[in-house]
Amino acid sequence: MSAAHNISRNLRHFRRARGWTQAEVSRRFAEITGEAPRSVAAWSAAERSPESGRTRSWTANDVAALAVLFDVPIADLFEERPVCRGCEGEPPAGFTCNACGATGAVAESVAKLRAMLAPSETGGAL
């Protein structure tokens, strides 16, 4: 697998591990780079590039910004990660894979909602 494929696959892995949406990644990435935020469709295509057969080109600046964004060493972005045999990286909506921890779209939304409804750090409810 190419380095670009590994970066794309790891982008999805690191984003999901943090419970971030593609829109959040776009916003955070733009804050780091000073560029305009990329569309959710662009992030989605970048994450799917290994499966789609089309490779997303990553610049050195992109790689450095992704390392800062996810607070990981640059080498981690190039690490070859096997696709989960349990869910193939895409569990059904509303489910979390017991093998890799990936969550389906509905589960991510429920987690975000729970976080929003949790008491704030100041002790009061939202």
Disulfide bonds with the S-S distance in Angstrom:
none
